[in-house]
Amino acid sequence: MTEQSRLNVTVLVDDAALQRIRSIARRLEKAGMKVEEVQEEIGTITGSVPADELRALEHVEGVSGVEEQRQVSIAPPGSEVQ
C-alpha cells in the first residue's frame, strides 16, 4: 500500500475514557491505524490509516470522533493570490 492511499487523522477520545487512552491507541492500531502520537493531556491520538479503513476507527470503544487532517497552503510572497 502506498503512502498516498493513507489518510492522516486525529482521533478524539471520549472524556470518560481518557484514563484508558493508551489502551484505546492499541485498539486503534488493531483496527488499522498507524499511531504516531498519543496526547494524553488533550485526549487525542494522531496517526494515519488506509483510506478504506477510516470508518472502522469510529467504532473503537472510547472514541468520540475521527477527523481527517487537512493541509493548508499559503501562496508565496509576491504571488498574484495571497
N, C-alpha and C positions, 0 to 999 in steps of 0.2 A: 504494500500500500504506500502511495507517495505522500509526502508531507502536504501537498496541495489538497488532498482529499480529507485532511484533518481540520477540525474547527477548534479555535482557541475559545475556551469557555471559562466562565466564573460560575461556581455553584454556591448558592446561598443556603446556609444551614439554619434550620428552624431554631429559634431561641431555646425551646425546651430540650433540644438535642445538643447544645453547644458543648456540654461536658463529654460528649461522645464523638467529637469532631474527627479524631484520628481513626476511630473505627469506621466512621462514615467514609473517610478518604479511602480506606482499604476496600470497602464495598463498591465505591465508585470505580476503583481500579479493576475489580472483578467484572464490572459492567462495561468495561472497555476504555475507561478514561486513563490517560497518562497524567498522573498528578504531578505537578511541578512545585506547588507551594500550598501549605496549609496555614492560613492566617487565623489563628485561634482568637486573637483579640477582637476581630471584626466579624468572625463567623463565616468566612468564605474560603473556598478551595479553588485554586486555579490550575488549569492544565489544558490538555487537548483531547479530542475524541474523534474517531471516524464519523463523518457526517451521517452515515446511516445508523449510528448507534446513539446519537444525541438524545433522542426521546427516552431511551432506557434509563438515563441518569435521573430523570424526573420521578421515577418510580422507586428510587432507593429511599428507604426509610430514613427520615431525618432531614431530607432535602426539601426546602421550601420553594426553590426556584433554580432555573438554569438559564443563564444568559450568554449568548454568543458575543464574544468581544469584537468590537468594531474598531477599525483602523481609520484614523482621520489624517488627511494630508493637508498641508498648507502650502500654497503657491510660494515660490521663492521671491525675495525682494526684486522689484523691477519688472515682474511679470504683469501681463495685462489684467489678470484677475487676482485680487488679493482679498 
